[in-house]
Amino acid sequence: MSHRINNAVLNERAFRLPPGRRVAADTRSLELRPDGPHSPAYTTQVAWGVADAVHVLIYATGSHVAAGLPTPATAHEVLGALRTAALGLPQLFNQFGGFLAELLDAGRLADHVRDPAVSVSLAEDHLVAARAAAQALEREVERAQAAINGLYIPDHGDAPGGEGR
């Protein structure tokens, strides 16, 4: 089954901040330090850095594809990096759920809208779904990467569309 992606539709929807959402902190000089020091500002900056990285990749694989994605080998490597990122998302979402549950159990949460236990329960339901979606994302990106493993751009003397070299 062949699927064609309508880039015009995707580009129309891509990276529009929801109403009321502020623009992220400057991530141009973001240094990734897994061992810290960690702070609320740094954690938020890293999260926005992920969003910024996706935004850059959209341009590198879209309007700047000739420079940003010149070969199937580049596509293969980028998909591998994205798969690696997706591998960590289930753990990240699990840790968010654990954080919220700890705060709730310690009686340290309040909510302007409803009982904090309801909010944490709803969040956990959505985080469980997000974990499953991230696992599916990782599997599908892995399959896409495997599917293009043998692709190359033939030299002028090679016949395109053949099997192997």
Phi and psi in degrees as a GROMACS rama.xvg file:
@    title "Ramachandran Plot"
@    xaxis  label "Phi"
@    yaxis  label "Psi"
@TYPE xy
-99.2207  137.116  SER-2
-121.637  127.935  HIS-3
-109.22  133.346  ARG-4
-91.5513  126.928  ILE-5
-85.2996  94.1464  ASN-6
-62.0166  -30.96  ASN-7
-62.2892  -42.1586  ALA-8
-68.5555  -44.2482  VAL-9
-61.9387  -45.4241  LEU-10
-64.4982  -32.3548  ASN-11
-64.7  -33.6175  GLU-12
-94.8611  -15.2772  ARG-13
-72.2373  134.914  ALA-14
50.9345  44.8758  PHE-15
-99.5161  121.221  ARG-16
-67.0794  138.907  LEU-17
-61.5116  155.355  PRO-18
-55.1682  135.072  PRO-19
84.6676  -8.87977  GLY-20
-79.6579  129.595  ARG-21
-84.0572  159.136  ARG-22
-75.65  146.333  VAL-23
-68.2186  164.786  ALA-24
-63.7828  160.539  ALA-25
-63.1814  123.205  ASP-26
-111.672  9.46622  THR-27
-62.3633  -31.6659  ARG-28
-111.091  29.1037  SER-29
-67.3054  125.251  LEU-30
-109.247  123.042  GLU-31
-86.5911  117.99  LEU-32
-131.44  90.7243  ARG-33
-56.5923  -31.3543  PRO-34
-90.3888  5.38938  ASP-35
91.6605  -168.105  GLY-36
-72.8456  141.121  PRO-37
-100.09  147.751  HIS-38
-152.918  164.671  SER-39
-58.0357  -41.1972  PRO-40
-65.0487  -42.3054  ALA-41
-67.6758  -43.4819  TYR-42
-60.181  -43.5989  THR-43
-66.0541  -40.9832  THR-44
-61.7871  -41.2957  GLN-45
-64.6555  -43.2711  VAL-46
-60.532  -44.3243  ALA-47
-67.3259  -28.2745  TRP-48
-63.8275  -36.3212  GLY-49
-61.7964  -46.7102  VAL-50
-61.705  -42.0975  ALA-51
-63.1786  -39.4322  ASP-52
-62.7968  -42.0265  ALA-53
-62.3794  -41.6235  VAL-54
-59.6421  -44.8277  HIS-55
-61.862  -43.2036  VAL-56
-64.3585  -33.2355  LEU-57
-60.7095  -43.6469  ILE-58
-69.9676  -42.1914  TYR-59
-64.5104  -26.3882  ALA-60
-106.655  2.40534  THR-61
-115.508  -101.363  GLY-62
-66.4562  -18.3222  SER-63
-115.673  28.8217  HIS-64
-59.2467  -35.6092  VAL-65
-60.598  -35.658  ALA-66
-90.8916  -38.6514  ALA-67
-86.0653  -24.0823  GLY-68
-142.969  67.8574  LEU-69
-79.1158  -20.0815  PRO-70
-139.421  159.979  THR-71
-60.4638  -31.1763  PRO-72
-63.4334  -38.9948  ALA-73
-64.9299  -44.4694  THR-74
-59.3867  -41.9505  ALA-75
-60.8781  -45.3057  HIS-76
-67.8044  -41.4969  GLU-77
-63.7005  -43.4325  VAL-78
-60.6142  -37.6552  LEU-79
-62.8616  -41.7178  GLY-80
-66.1491  -41.0717  ALA-81
-66.5347  -36.9448  LEU-82
-62.6469  -43.1987  ARG-83
-60.9652  -41.0793  THR-84
-62.4012  -43.191  ALA-85
-64.3624  -31.3118  ALA-86
-60.2613  -31.3375  LEU-87
-84.9204  -15.9274  GLY-88
-62.2771  -42.0435  LEU-89
-58.6132  -41.9528  PRO-90
-63.5802  -43.1919  GLN-91
-59.4142  -47.6869  LEU-92
-65.0293  -36.7281  PHE-93
-62.5399  -41.6178  ASN-94
-66.813  -35.8099  GLN-95
-60.3619  -45.8082  PHE-96
-61.5192  -42.6333  GLY-97
-62.8077  -41.2427  GLY-98
-59.0464  -48.5367  PHE-99
-64.9102  -41.0963  LEU-100
-64.082  -40.6783  ALA-101
-60.281  -47.6043  GLU-102
-61.5946  -41.4004  LEU-103
-63.7961  -47.8436  LEU-104
-61.5135  -31.5534  ASP-105
-83.5248  -1.50401  ALA-106
69.5575  29.193  GLY-107
-103.14  12.5619  ARG-108
-114.97  145.979  LEU-109
-134.163  164.704  ALA-110
-146.7  135.928  ASP-111
-75.1777  -16.5294  HIS-112
-107.272  -42.1457  VAL-113
-156.075  -177.051  ARG-114
-60.0638  130.415  ASP-115
-56.3046  -31.9068  PRO-116
-62.8505  -37.0489  ALA-117
-66.1774  -44.1113  VAL-118
-62.0648  -44.4136  SER-119
-65.259  -40.9291  VAL-120
-62.6365  -44.6681  SER-121
-61.6404  -45.1683  LEU-122
-59.9134  -44.4235  ALA-123
-62.0399  -40.9627  GLU-124
-57.211  -44.5992  ASP-125
-71.2864  -34.8148  HIS-126
-68.1377  -35.3258  LEU-127
-61.7673  -44.4835  VAL-128
-65.0866  -38.6939  ALA-129
-64.7836  -39.4748  ALA-130
-60.7787  -45.5324  ARG-131
-63.5404  -41.4984  ALA-132
-64.3901  -39.7005  ALA-133
-66.0846  -38.7524  ALA-134
-64.5439  -41.1611  GLN-135
-65.7607  -40.7615  ALA-136
-58.0854  -48.0284  LEU-137
-59.2995  -44.6811  GLU-138
-62.0318  -44.6246  ARG-139
-68.9458  -38.0259  GLU-140
-67.0185  -39.3774  VAL-141
-59.9833  -42.9354  GLU-142
-66.4179  -39.3216  ARG-143
-63.6442  -42.7071  ALA-144
-62.7988  -44.5626  GLN-145
-62.8246  -37.4864  ALA-146
-64.2795  -30.389  ALA-147
-100.341  7.74203  ILE-148
-54.3988  -36.6142  ASN-149
-93.0247  -2.06403  GLY-150
-71.4863  144.74  LEU-151
-155.371  164.125  TYR-152
-96.0489  116.728  ILE-153
-67.638  149.237  PRO-154
-66.238  168.107  ASP-155
-57.804  -29.4769  HIS-156
-87.1296  -12.8009  GLY-157
-82.7434  149.296  ASP-158
-89.8969  125.095  ALA-159
-70.3454  154.934  PRO-160
86.2399  -0.35433  GLY-161
-82.7557  179.591  GLY-162
-94.495  122.648  GLU-163
56.3361  -168.485  GLY-164
